[in-house]
């Protein structure tokens, strides 16, 4: 789908751990999804607050929870 409409999608994803999230975001960018943002989630209020802030900050085309789903949906 290079150059297709999907590559302009704004994607927000939540995955476990900062390293995993960074790797997932890098992979999505390599696939051409430059508007993808992936955050590492911890089970705490700070992560909840960050996720809510990000949800409200943009008109996301897609939201995914769980890094394995993110990588498989967009490949």
Protein Blocks (a to p, Z undefined) as FASTA:
>chain_A
ZZiaklmpccddddehjklmmmmmmmmmmnopakbccddddddfklmmmmmmmmmmpccf
bdcehjklmmmmmZZ
